[in-house]
Amino acid sequence: MTGIAGYSHLAPFVLPAAAALRAAGHDVTVAVPAAARDMVAEQGFTVLALDGVPAMGEVATDPPLRADAFSVTDYQPPAERYPFAGVAPSTRASARAFVGVIGHRAASALLDRLDGAVPDLVVRDNTEFGGYLVAELLGCPQLTLDVAPMFEEDSPEVLEVVNALRAAHDLAPVDALPRGPRLAQAPADFYPPARRAPDLHCFRPGPHGHAPLDPAIADLPADRPLVLASLGSVAPASGIATDLLDRIVDALGALDVYAVVATGPHEVRTPPPSVILTDFVDQRTVLATCDAFVTHGGFNSVRESLQAGVPMVALPLFGDHPPNAERVEQLGAGITLPPADATAGEIAAATEKVLGDTGFRRHARRFARRSSALPDLAAFPALLPEILA
């Protein structure tokens, strides 16, 4: 199994898939950047910790990634993180960081750690490119986990970097990434028709441990709707969109609702009395109890909201957030607003609309029903011969 050093990738899909394989009797080793070693080891897996692989936040805004002259092999991460200054990295810089720098270093480190051993199967996060390269270099089959199904892996920016990676490892260039077997955590109809892989196998997400609600949330009365708001873990921790968090708090404080807003390390001054602020919230637990969700549009957030039957207001920030938010609108389960320009009044109006128009909730609940019809992720190992045929 290969993954990136991110809780939102490992915990919802990579590690539950690894657990399913282990329970079925397979020998499972999880290869991750060294920063994620403890997270994987806590689940009892054998870990190949890949040294020298930077985290996305360490390199994503480094100015050399935006230069015309850029080399995947010669790039050196900065000694100190270059500040985000509130602006998300460009698509080109993100591809160079996420696919190029991290992928190249992960592939080189993984080949070194394997020391000539050839796995029977590589199961990789679709945004993790070290495993993609190693599987091809060693000639072993690979199975892709659609951790971020709307990731534009065949975009010109990504393919340019993929082919630079391939050249660095003496592989021929490609016009597109291979469309081999893939596992999904959502019904096939989450995917727009043009993006549906022919060999897609859909399952319900792995088990989720119960996290008791904070009493401040659990004891809220029933006289108003409850709205959850979160911009995920990456953006607030990196200083992205802190002004957007302030606007969301103002918007929800102006409505006749109770709100729970996950702010990460960002401090909101004098929040309205109807808004509960928390640095972290167990999203799935709260979504099961709320009426609307204001979100950045990360796939885990979108999937969990739809599978709870909760409509959304999406404010997509970067990466796969915009196509995820667009798909939410296409499915009739929410409204998308531009995060840079949306005023507190516009966010409040959109939230009122998804709360008041029952059509949004009906469409979200239809998706929840579709998700409930899927087999459990634990069933996929028994189907491996069919999936890999």
HELIX and SHEET records of a PDB file:
HELIX    1   1 TYR A    7  HIS A    9  1                                   3    
HELIX    2   2 LEU A   10  VAL A   14  3                                   5    
HELIX    3   3 LEU A   15  ALA A   23  1                                   9    
HELIX    4   4 ALA A   34  ALA A   36  5                                   3    
HELIX    5   5 ARG A   37  ALA A   41  1                                   5    
HELIX    6   6 MET A   56  VAL A   59  1                                   4    
HELIX    7   7 PRO A   63  ARG A   66  5                                   4    
HELIX    8   8 THR A   91  ALA A   95  1                                   5    
HELIX    9   9 ARG A   96  VAL A  101  3                                   6    
HELIX   10  10 ILE A  102  LEU A  114  1                                  13    
HELIX   11  11 GLY A  130  LEU A  138  1                                   9    
HELIX   12  12 PRO A  156  ALA A  168  1                                  13    
HELIX   13  13 ALA A  188  PHE A  190  5                                   3    
HELIX   14  14 PRO A  193  ARG A  195  5                                   3    
HELIX   15  15 PRO A  215  ALA A  218  1                                   4    
HELIX   16  16 VAL A  234  SER A  238  1                                   5    
HELIX   17  17 THR A  242  GLY A  253  1                                  12    
HELIX   18  18 GLN A  283  LEU A  287  1                                   5    
HELIX   19  19 PHE A  299  GLN A  307  1                                   9    
HELIX   20  20 HIS A  321  GLN A  330  1                                  10    
HELIX   21  21 ALA A  344  GLY A  356  1                                  13    
HELIX   22  22 THR A  358  SER A  372  1                                  15    
HELIX   23  23 LEU A  377  LEU A  383  5                                   7    
HELIX   24  24 LEU A  384  LEU A  388  1                                   5    
SHEET    1   A 2 THR A  29  PRO A  33  0                                        
SHEET    2   A 2 THR A  46  LEU A  50  1                                        
SHEET    1   B 4 VAL A 122  ASP A 125  0                                        
SHEET    2   B 4 GLN A 142  LEU A 145  1                                        
SHEET    3   B 4 ARG A 182  ALA A 184  1                                        
SHEET    4   B 4 LEU A 200  CYS A 202  1                                        
SHEET    1   C 6 VAL A 275  THR A 278  0                                        
SHEET    2   C 6 TYR A 258  ALA A 262  1                                        
SHEET    3   C 6 LEU A 226  SER A 230  1                                        
SHEET    4   C 6 ALA A 292  THR A 295  1                                        
SHEET    5   C 6 MET A 312  ALA A 314  1                                        
SHEET    6   C 6 GLY A 334  THR A 336  1                                        
END                                                                             
